[in-house]
Amino acid sequence: MATKTWKLAGGGAWTTSTNWVEGSVPGTGDDVILTTTTVTTNNITAVPDITLNSISCANGSGVSTRLAGASPGKTITITNTTATAALTMSGAGNLQFGSNGSGGQVNLIINQVTTATVLTAGGVSILSYASLTINAGTTLTVNGTTFQVSAGTSSTCTNSGTITLTSGTITCSGTYVHNQDGGTVPAMTCGTGTVITISGLITTTCTIGTITAGTLGTFNLTCANLTSPVTVTLPTSQTITNVNLSGTDATNRVTLQGVASSTVLVTNAIEITQYSTLSNGAGNWLFAGLVTIDAGGICSFSNNGTLTFRNGIANSGTFTQSGTGAVQFNTNNQAISGTVSFAGVIAVSGTSLTVTNNGTVNSSNQLTGSASGSTWIQGNNSVLNYGHATQPMTTGTLTLTGTNNTVNYNKAGTQAINISNSYVNLILSGSGNKTAASTLTTTGLLTISGTAVLSTSHDVAINGTTVCAGGTINATSSSTVTYATTALYIIGGTYYNLTVNSAYYWPFCGAVSITHTPTFLHNIKTVNGIAAAHIKSVNGIAWAHVKEVNGVFK
């Protein structure tokens, strides 16, 4: 073990012995001193694969020493076994690993540290195509200097130990890989090309330092060896181009969440893969691209942060918002597929913006638009389960043209029905009055279940089919309820005018009172002959005393 000191004021070949003060090139386990005070760029070439005890550099201000290896790239490994610090910067200059090009890079591995590695002045840079590896049990402390994990793209810092920032700056414009269980991703300044990958977690989550970036390139939380579930929290508001998540199995999942009062903007599409979870952690999420949830993936937003979507949701897994933060669909026309559940107010925000439901949307809060041109479309075979008292799309338009689409008013209590369009399948469930403020028309299946009541003083045109489900109709004030020939049952309740356009015998669903004029096209009978028992009166005359209705015998 010896000390080898660079001799030249400028550059030269590492492998030339006369370039070293001692007259011989460094050997395994040596301490290497690289100091240049006057030459702006000191290029040391032909760096070999070598294991050293330490490297120290005391360059003057504005002076850089750059280490470049022979193609296809070489590696300096620091295995520190003495009291000499493994990596020391004591000047105001810069030490650079790599040639800023593919093939001549010099990689740095900090394998073992006996004496603390503290950068107190100057700076260290890992250039394009080079890599820094910090092995387990090893600590690199940045204190009052600049440590560029990557000065360019295609560079990688793999951390299985500890990088500590007490003051100064860590800059990364390449890739940072957190390859350990637990630990801390250091605070760093990042750019649009930066990739942060957390892959080494097994049982313990990691802490993420403050990431300063206009836009972070990619954030990967991909842990294949978990033996317990872990949750990773982004520490601040962040704009990220791409987010990728994957865990180990259904029990050992990864969860990514924001922190309270922060906003995470994902500018590209995001995929929540099997065994991964996205949560809001009381923060806000803005998704500029399509949100895809794979089978086994989970979006679970239990806190009251705002969710904003600009290109829709494609859900094959689980999507649940149980917090009451606002849900906004804005900027672009978009669609929802799969089953999604919202507890916050859903806003279609835009003067001519359309959201198409191609799946099942469960909404326990209000669905509304921001302008008359805001539109919610029920696509083919879609379902909207709506649980708010105010009618959906009070502002804007509710379009119900999708084949076999269904709207279910399911609140336990009074609800207003949007009557701007004909319904295909309409379900009134839960309990309480479901009120129609104008003519209501159905063309598919009408179901009134539980103790729900269709309450209206306007006409109702049932142009599809009906089913017995326990609910009733209360139609008053000169209204006419008309059953088409396709209807199968007359729903129990109170009618003012009742018209039944059928030549078939019909069953009644519960007791029926007709306060004005009934019109039937055939004998009034029912399955098993029990229709009469369900009709209370016609024009105030008890049913038992009625012999015929409009000339038709009972």
C-alpha positions in Angstrom: 0.0 0.0 0.0 1.5 3.3 -1.1 0.6 6.9 -2.0 0.7 7.9 -5.6 0.5 11.6 -6.6 -0.3 12.9 -10.1 2.6 14.9 -11.4 1.5 16.8 -14.5 -0.1 20.2 -14.5 -2.2 19.0 -17.4 -3.5 15.7 -18.7 -1.8 12.4 -19.6 -2.0 8.7 -19.4 -2.6 7.0 -16.1 -0.5 4.1 -17.2 2.6 6.2 -17.8 4.9 5.9 -14.8 6.6 9.2 -15.3 3.3 11.0 -14.9 3.4 10.1 -11.2 5.6 11.8 -8.6 6.8 8.5 -7.2 7.8 7.3 -10.7 5.4 4.3 -10.8 1.7 3.9 -11.5 -0.8 3.2 -8.7 -1.3 -0.4 -7.6 -4.0 -2.3 -5.8 -4.8 -0.7 -2.4 -2.9 2.5 -3.0 -4.0 6.1 -2.0 -4.2 8.3 -5.1 -3.8 12.1 -5.0 -5.1 14.0 -8.0 -4.3 17.7 -7.7 -4.1 20.4 -10.4 -4.2 24.0 -9.6 -3.8 25.9 -12.8 -5.0 23.9 -15.8 -8.7 24.3 -16.5 -9.3 20.7 -17.7 -6.9 17.9 -16.7 -7.8 14.8 -18.7 -6.2 11.7 -17.2 -6.7 8.9 -19.8 -6.1 5.2 -20.0 -7.5 4.6 -16.5 -7.5 0.8 -15.8 -9.8 -1.4 -13.8 -8.2 -0.9 -10.3 -9.0 -1.2 -6.6 -7.8 1.7 -4.5 -7.8 2.5 -0.8 -8.7 6.2 -1.4 -8.8 9.1 -3.9 -8.2 12.7 -2.9 -8.4 15.8 -5.0 -7.5 19.4 -4.1 -8.0 21.2 -7.4 -8.1 24.9 -7.5 -11.2 27.0 -8.3 -12.5 26.3 -11.8 -10.2 23.4 -12.4 -11.5 20.0 -13.3 -9.7 16.6 -13.3 -11.4 14.1 -15.6 -10.8 10.4 -15.5 -11.3 8.5 -18.7 -10.8 4.8 -19.4 -10.1 2.7 -22.4 -13.1 1.3 -24.3 -15.4 -0.3 -23.3 -15.1 1.5 -20.0 -13.2 0.8 -16.7 -14.0 0.8 -13.0 -12.3 2.2 -10.0 -13.3 0.4 -6.8 -12.6 2.0 -3.5 -12.1 -0.5 -0.7 -11.1 1.7 2.2 -9.3 -0.1 5.0 -7.2 2.6 6.7 -7.6 6.0 8.4 -7.3 7.8 5.1 -10.7 9.0 3.9 -12.0 7.0 1.0 -13.0 10.0 -1.1 -11.8 13.5 -0.3 -12.4 16.8 -2.0 -10.5 19.7 -0.4 -10.2 22.3 -3.1 -12.7 24.4 -5.0 -12.3 22.4 -8.3 -14.1 19.3 -9.6 -13.3 15.6 -10.0 -15.1 13.9 -12.9 -15.5 10.2 -13.5 -16.2 9.4 -17.1 -15.5 10.7 -20.6 -18.9 12.1 -21.4 -19.2 9.5 -24.1 -20.0 5.8 -24.5 -17.0 3.5 -24.4 -14.5 5.5 -22.4 -16.4 5.9 -19.2 -14.9 5.4 -15.7 -17.3 3.9 -13.2 -16.8 4.4 -9.5 -17.7 1.8 -6.8 -17.5 2.8 -3.2 -17.2 -0.8 -1.9 -16.1 -0.3 1.7 -15.4 2.7 3.9 -13.4 2.6 7.2 -12.9 6.3 7.5 -15.9 8.5 6.7 -16.1 9.8 3.1 -17.1 13.5 3.4 -17.0 15.9 0.5 -16.4 19.3 2.0 -15.3 21.4 -0.9 -15.1 21.3 -4.7 -17.3 18.8 -6.5 -17.5 15.3 -7.8 -19.3 14.4 -11.1 -20.3 11.1 -12.6 -20.4 11.9 -16.3 -22.6 10.5 -19.1 -22.5 6.7 -19.4 -20.5 6.3 -16.2 -21.9 4.9 -13.0 -21.5 5.3 -9.2 -22.2 2.3 -7.0 -22.4 2.6 -3.2 -22.3 -0.8 -1.6 -24.1 -1.8 1.6 -22.6 -0.4 4.8 -20.9 2.5 3.0 -21.7 6.1 3.5 -21.0 9.1 1.3 -21.6 12.5 3.0 -22.0 15.7 1.0 -21.2 18.6 3.2 -20.8 22.1 1.6 -20.0 20.9 -1.9 -21.6 19.7 -5.1 -22.0 16.1 -5.9 -23.3 15.5 -9.4 -24.7 12.0 -9.4 -24.9 12.4 -13.1 -23.8 15.3 -15.2 -25.5 13.9 -18.2 -27.9 11.2 -19.4 -27.3 7.4 -19.4 -25.4 7.7 -16.1 -26.5 5.7 -13.0 -26.0 6.0 -9.3 -26.9 2.7 -7.5 -27.2 3.2 -3.7 -27.1 0.2 -1.4 -25.6 2.2 1.4 -26.1 5.8 2.5 -25.8 9.1 0.8 -26.2 12.0 3.2 -26.7 15.6 2.3 -25.9 17.9 5.2 -25.3 21.0 3.0 -24.4 21.6 -0.6 -26.1 20.0 -3.6 -26.7 16.6 -5.1 -27.6 16.9 -8.7 -29.0 14.0 -10.8 -29.9 14.2 -14.5 -29.3 10.4 -15.1 -30.6 7.5 -13.1 -30.7 7.0 -9.3 -31.3 3.4 -8.2 -32.2 2.8 -4.5 -31.2 -0.8 -4.1 -31.6 -1.5 -0.4 -34.2 -2.3 2.2 -35.2 0.9 4.0 -32.7 3.8 3.9 -33.1 7.2 2.4 -33.2 8.5 -1.1 -31.1 11.7 -0.7 -32.5 15.1 -1.4 -31.4 16.0 -4.9 -32.0 18.4 -7.8 -33.3 16.5 -10.8 -34.2 17.2 -14.4 -36.6 16.0 -17.1 -34.2 13.1 -17.9 -33.8 11.9 -14.4 -35.0 8.4 -13.5 -35.5 7.5 -9.8 -35.9 3.8 -9.2 -36.7 2.3 -5.8 -36.2 -1.5 -6.2 -34.5 -2.9 -3.1 -37.2 -2.7 -0.5 -38.0 -6.0 1.3 -39.7 -5.3 4.6 -39.1 -1.6 5.3 -40.1 1.5 3.5 -37.6 4.2 2.6 -37.7 7.9 3.2 -37.4 10.2 0.2 -35.6 13.5 0.6 -36.8 16.7 -1.1 -36.7 16.3 -4.9 -36.2 19.7 -6.5 -37.2 19.5 -10.1 -39.2 21.4 -12.7 -40.2 18.0 -14.1 -38.9 14.7 -12.9 -38.4 12.2 -15.8 -39.5 8.8 -14.4 -40.3 7.5 -10.9 -40.2 3.7 -10.6 -41.4 1.9 -7.4 -40.7 -1.6 -8.5 -40.0 -4.1 -5.7 -39.9 -7.8 -6.6 -38.7 -9.2 -3.3 -41.1 -7.8 -0.7 -42.0 -10.0 2.3 -44.3 -7.3 3.7 -46.3 -4.5 2.2 -44.6 -1.1 2.1 -45.8 2.5 1.5 -43.6 5.1 0.0 -44.5 8.8 0.3 -43.5 11.5 -2.1 -42.4 14.4 0.2 -43.5 17.4 -1.8 -45.5 18.6 -4.7 -44.0 17.1 -7.8 -44.4 17.0 -11.6 -43.4 13.6 -13.0 -43.4 12.5 -16.6 -43.8 8.8 -16.0 -44.8 6.7 -12.9 -44.4 2.9 -12.8 -45.4 0.7 -9.9 -45.1 -3.0 -9.2 -45.0 -5.2 -6.1 -44.4 -8.8 -5.3 -47.8 -10.5 -4.7 -51.3 -9.8 -3.5 -50.1 -9.6 0.1 -46.8 -7.9 -0.4 -47.8 -4.7 -2.3 -46.1 -1.4 -2.9 -48.1 1.7 -2.3 -47.2 5.2 -3.5 -48.9 8.2 -2.0 -48.5 12.0 -1.8 -48.1 14.0 1.3 -50.8 16.4 2.8 -51.3 19.7 0.9 -49.1 18.6 -2.0 -50.0 18.1 -5.6 -48.5 15.3 -7.8 -48.8 15.9 -11.5 -48.2 12.9 -13.7 -47.8 14.3 -17.3 -47.9 10.9 -19.2 -50.1 7.9 -18.9 -49.8 6.0 -15.6 -50.3 2.2 -15.2 -51.1 0.7 -11.8 -49.9 -2.8 -12.2 -50.8 -6.0 -10.4 -49.8 -5.9 -6.7 -49.4 -2.1 -6.6 -51.5 0.6 -5.0 -51.8 4.4 -5.7 -53.1 6.5 -2.8 -53.5 10.2 -2.1 -52.3 10.3 1.5 -54.2 13.6 1.9 -52.4 15.1 -1.1 -53.8 15.9 -4.5 -53.2 14.0 -7.8 -53.4 15.4 -11.3 -53.3 12.9 -14.1 -52.7 14.5 -17.5 -52.5 11.1 -19.2 -54.7 8.0 -19.1 -54.9 6.2 -15.8 -54.8 2.4 -16.3 -55.4 0.0 -13.4 -54.5 -3.5 -14.3 -56.1 -6.6 -12.7 -54.8 -6.8 -9.2 -53.9 -3.1 -9.2 -55.6 -0.7 -6.7 -56.3 3.0 -6.7 -57.5 3.8 -3.2 -58.1 7.5 -2.3 -59.2 7.6 1.3 -58.3 11.2 2.1 -59.8 14.4 1.0 -57.3 15.5 -1.7 -58.5 16.6 -5.1 -58.3 14.2 -8.0 -58.0 15.6 -11.5 -58.2 13.6 -14.7 -57.4 14.9 -18.2 -57.5 11.7 -20.3 -59.8 9.3 -18.5 -59.6 6.0 -16.5 -59.3 2.4 -17.7 -59.9 0.2 -14.7 -59.5 -3.6 -14.7 -58.6 -3.7 -11.0 -60.0 -1.6 -8.0 -60.7 2.1 -8.1 -62.2 3.6 -4.9 -62.4 7.2 -3.6 -63.8 7.1 -0.1 -62.5 10.6 0.8 -64.7 13.5 -0.2 -62.1 15.6 -2.1 -63.3 17.1 -5.4 -63.1 15.0 -8.6 -62.5 16.9 -11.7 -62.5 15.9 -15.4 -61.1 18.7 -17.5 -59.0 19.8 -20.5 -59.8 16.9 -22.8 -62.8 14.7 -23.8 -62.3 11.4 -22.0 -63.8 8.1 -21.1 -64.2 5.8 -18.0 -64.1 2.0 -18.3 -64.4 -0.6 -15.6 -66.0 0.0 -12.2 -65.0 3.2 -10.3 -66.4 4.7 -7.1 -66.4 8.3 -6.1 -67.4 9.9 -2.8 -66.5 13.5 -3.8 -68.4 15.9 -6.0 -67.7 15.0 -9.7 -67.3 18.0 -12.0 -67.2 17.9 -15.8 -65.3 21.1 -16.2 -65.3 22.7 -19.6 -67.6 24.6 -21.9 -67.7 21.8 -24.5 -66.1 18.9 -22.6 -67.5 15.4 -22.7 -67.0 12.5 -20.3 -68.3 9.1 -21.5 -69.0 6.4 -19.0 -68.4 3.0 -20.7 -68.3 1.1 -17.4 -69.9 1.4 -14.0 -69.6 4.6 -12.0 -70.8 4.6 -8.4 -71.3 8.2 -7.2 -72.5 9.0 -3.7 -72.1 12.7 -4.2 -73.2 15.2 -6.8 -72.4 14.9 -10.5 -72.5 18.2 -12.3 -71.0 20.3 -15.1 -69.4 23.7 -15.1 -71.2 25.0 -18.2 -74.1 24.3 -20.4 -71.8 22.5 -22.8 -70.5 20.1 -20.2 -71.8 16.6 -21.0 -71.9 13.3 -19.3 -72.7 10.4 -21.7 -73.9 7.0 -20.7 -72.2 4.6 -23.2 -73.3 1.2 -24.3 -74.1 -1.2 -21.4 -72.9 1.5 -18.9 -74.2 1.9 -15.4 -74.5 5.1 -13.3 -75.4 4.4 -9.6 -76.3 7.8 -8.3 -76.7 8.5 -4.6 -77.2 12.3 -4.3 -80.4 14.2 -3.7 -79.7 16.8 -6.5 -80.3 15.5 -10.0 -77.2 14.6 -12.0 -75.9 17.3 -14.4 -78.0 20.1 -13.1 -75.6 22.2 -15.1 -74.7 20.7 -18.5 -76.3 17.7 -20.2 -76.9 14.1 -19.2 -77.0 12.0 -22.5 -78.6 8.6 -22.2 -78.2 7.3 -25.8 -76.0 4.2 -25.1 -77.5 0.9 -25.9 -78.8 -0.9 -22.8 -77.3 1.8 -20.5 -78.7 2.0 -16.9 -79.1 4.9 -14.4 -79.9 3.8 -10.8 -81.1 6.5 -8.4 -80.1 4.6 -5.2 -80.0 7.1 -2.3 -81.8 6.3 0.9 -84.0 9.4 0.7 -85.5 11.9 -1.7 -83.8 12.4 -5.0 -84.6 14.5 -8.1 -84.6 12.7 -11.4 -83.0 14.3 -14.5 -85.8 14.3 -17.0 -84.0 16.0 -19.9 -83.7 12.8 -21.9 -85.5 9.4 -22.2 -84.0 6.7 -20.1 -83.2 3.2 -21.4 -83.0 1.3 -18.2 -84.1 3.2 -15.1 -83.8 1.9 -11.6 -85.3 3.7 -8.5 -83.9 2.0 -5.4 -83.1 2.6 -1.8 -85.9 4.5 -0.2 -87.9 7.8 -0.4 -89.5 9.7 -3.2 -87.7 9.9 -6.5 -89.3 13.0 -8.1 -89.7 13.8 -11.8 -90.4 17.5 -12.5 -91.6 16.9 -16.0 -92.5 14.0 -18.3 -90.5 10.9 -17.7 -90.0 8.3 -20.4 -88.3 4.9 -20.3 -87.6 2.7 -23.3 -86.0 -0.2 -21.6 -86.5 -1.8 -18.2 -88.1 0.2 -15.4 -87.4 -1.1 -11.9 -88.7 0.5 -8.7 -87.4 -1.5 -5.7 -87.2 -1.4 -1.9 -89.4 1.3 -0.5 -88.6 3.8 -3.3 -91.5 5.7 -4.8 -91.7 7.3 -8.2 -93.4 10.6 -7.3 -94.6 12.9 -10.0 -97.5 15.2 -11.1 -96.4 14.8 -14.7 -96.9 12.1 -17.3 -94.9 8.9 -17.3 -94.4 6.9 -20.6 -93.3 3.4 -19.9 -92.3 2.3 -23.4 -90.3 -0.7 -22.4 -90.7 -3.4 -19.8 -91.3 -3.5 -16.0 -90.6 -5.8 -13.2 -92.0 -6.4 -9.7 -89.4 -5.2 -7.2 -91.4 -3.8 -4.2 -91.4 -0.1 -5.0 -94.5 2.0 -6.0 -95.7 4.9 -8.1 -97.5 8.0 -6.8 -98.7 9.9 -9.9 -101.1 12.8 -9.1 -102.5 16.1 -10.4 -104.0 15.1 -13.8 -100.9 13.0 -14.7 -101.2 10.0 -17.0 -99.1 6.9 -16.6 -99.0 4.9 -19.9 -97.8 1.3 -20.1 -96.8 0.2 -23.6 -97.6 -3.2 -25.1 -94.1 -4.5 -24.0 -94.6 -3.9 -20.3 -95.0 -7.1 -18.2 -96.4 -5.7 -14.9 -98.4 -2.8 -13.6 -96.4 -1.4 -10.7 -98.4 -0.9 -7.5 -99.3 2.6 -6.2 -101.7 5.5 -6.8 -102.5 6.7 -10.4 -104.6 9.6 -11.6 -105.0 8.5 -15.2 -103.8 5.0 -16.1 -103.5 3.7 -19.6 -102.5 0.1 -20.4 -101.9 -0.5 -24.1 -101.8 -4.3 -24.1 -104.0 -7.1 -25.4 -102.6 -9.5 -22.8 -103.6 -10.4 -19.2 -101.4 -8.4 -16.8 -100.3 -9.0 -13.2 -100.3 -6.2 -10.7 -97.3 -5.5 -8.4 -99.1 -4.6 -5.2 -102.2 -2.6 -4.5 -103.3 -0.1 -7.2 -105.6 2.9 -6.7 -106.9 4.8 -9.8 -108.3 8.2 -8.9 -109.6 9.2 -12.4 -109.7 7.3 -15.7 -108.3 3.9 -16.3 -108.0 2.6 -19.9 -107.5 -1.1 -20.5 -107.5 -2.9 -23.8 -108.4 -6.4 -22.5 -109.9 -8.1 -19.5 -108.2 -7.2 -16.2 -106.7 -10.4 -15.0 -103.5 -11.5 -13.5 -101.3 -14.6 -13.1 -103.1 -17.1 -10.8 -106.2 -14.9 -10.9 -105.2 -12.5 -8.1 -105.3 -9.1 -9.8 -108.6 -8.0 -8.3 -107.3 -8.4 -4.8 -104.6 -5.8 -5.5 -106.9 -3.1 -6.9 -108.4 -0.9 -4.2 -110.7 1.4 -6.1 -111.5 3.0 -9.4 -113.0 6.5 -9.5 -113.6 6.2 -5.7 -115.7 3.0 -6.1 -114.4 0.0 -4.1 -113.0 -2.6 -6.5 -115.4 -5.3 -5.1 -118.3 -3.2 -6.4 -116.9 -2.6 -9.9 -118.4 -4.8 -12.6 -116.7 -3.3 -15.6 -114.1 -0.7 -16.6 -114.7 1.3 -19.8 -117.1 -1.4 -21.0 -114.7 -4.3 -20.2 -116.0 -6.9 -17.8 -114.0 -7.9 -14.8 
